[in-house]
Amino acid sequence: MQNLGKENSLLKCATKSESIPEVVMKEISSGMDNRNISDDGKSQLLTAEDIIGLRESGLSAQNIVDKLIQNSTTFKEKTEYSQEKYLKKKEKKYFEYIVVRKPTLRL
């Protein structure tokens, strides 16, 4: 593992694509529908400062997303589709991917 770029950012060589939903969805139950869930901004118990603190402490993206799920009061009430959508959104936000491509002369 090499420390490249930002402080506390470690780049790892990945051999295959890993996804959060596949791992987490096996463990968490889901609700029947989302009608009773209101988006009032109070369902997440972690504040923005808490999340920034987790990122700066060097916690992995997987652990940050796990903490977000644990501190969400409505995650278990969401449908399975909504849970997968939520996880993909958080995965996109907190995971950092680099794609290395072979250079060409084409513009």
C-alpha positions in Angstrom: 0.0 0.0 0.0 1.3 3.4 -0.9 0.3 6.8 0.5 -0.4 8.9 -2.5 -2.2 12.2 -2.7 -4.2 13.5 0.2 -3.2 12.9 3.8 -4.8 9.7 5.2 -5.7 8.5 1.7 -4.3 5.1 0.8 -4.6 3.7 -2.6 -5.1 -0.1 -2.9 -4.8 -2.2 -5.9 -8.2 -3.9 -6.5 -8.4 -7.1 -8.5 -12.2 -7.0 -8.8 -15.1 -4.6 -8.2 -16.6 -4.8 -4.8 -20.0 -3.4 -3.9 -21.5 -2.5 -0.6 -25.1 -3.5 -1.4 -24.2 -7.1 -1.9 -22.6 -7.4 1.5 -25.0 -5.3 3.6 -28.3 -6.3 2.1 -27.9 -9.9 3.3 -27.9 -8.7 6.9 -30.6 -6.0 7.0 -34.3 -6.4 6.7 -36.4 -4.0 4.6 -39.8 -2.4 4.8 -42.8 -2.9 2.6 -43.1 0.6 1.2 -41.7 4.2 1.8 -45.1 6.0 2.2 -44.5 6.6 6.0 -41.0 7.9 5.6 -40.7 11.7 5.6 -37.6 13.5 4.5 -37.3 16.0 7.3 -33.5 15.8 7.7 -33.7 14.3 11.1 -33.4 10.6 10.2 -29.5 10.7 10.2 -28.2 11.0 13.7 -24.6 11.9 12.5 -23.9 15.5 11.8 -21.8 16.7 8.8 -19.0 17.5 11.2 -19.1 13.9 12.6 -18.8 12.5 9.1 -16.0 14.8 8.2 -14.3 13.7 11.4 -14.7 10.1 10.4 -13.1 10.7 7.0 -10.2 12.7 8.5 -9.5 10.0 11.1 -8.6 7.6 8.2 -11.7 5.4 8.6 -12.3 3.3 5.5 -15.3 4.2 3.2 -16.9 0.9 4.0 -16.8 1.7 7.8 -18.2 5.2 7.2 -21.1 3.9 5.2 -21.8 1.2 7.9 -21.9 4.0 10.5 -24.3 6.0 8.3 -26.6 3.0 8.1 -26.4 2.3 11.9 -27.2 6.0 12.7 -30.1 6.2 10.2 -33.5 5.9 11.9 -35.3 5.2 8.6 -33.0 2.8 6.8 -34.6 -0.4 8.0 -38.1 1.0 7.0 -37.1 1.6 3.4 -37.8 -0.9 0.7 -35.0 -3.2 -0.5 -34.8 -1.1 -3.8 -34.5 2.1 -1.8 -31.8 0.6 0.5 -29.8 -0.4 -2.6 -30.2 3.0 -4.1 -29.1 4.7 -0.8 -26.0 2.4 -0.6 -25.0 3.1 -4.2 -25.3 6.8 -3.6 -23.2 6.6 -0.5 -20.7 4.3 -2.2 -20.3 6.8 -5.0 -19.8 9.7 -2.5 -17.3 8.1 -0.1 -15.4 5.5 -2.2 -12.6 6.9 -4.4 -11.8 5.1 -7.6 -9.0 5.7 -10.0 -9.1 4.3 -13.5 -5.7 3.9 -15.2 -5.9 3.9 -19.0 -3.3 3.3 -21.6 -2.2 6.6 -23.2 -2.9 7.2 -26.9 -2.3 10.0 -29.4 -6.0 10.4 -30.2 -7.5 13.7 -29.0 
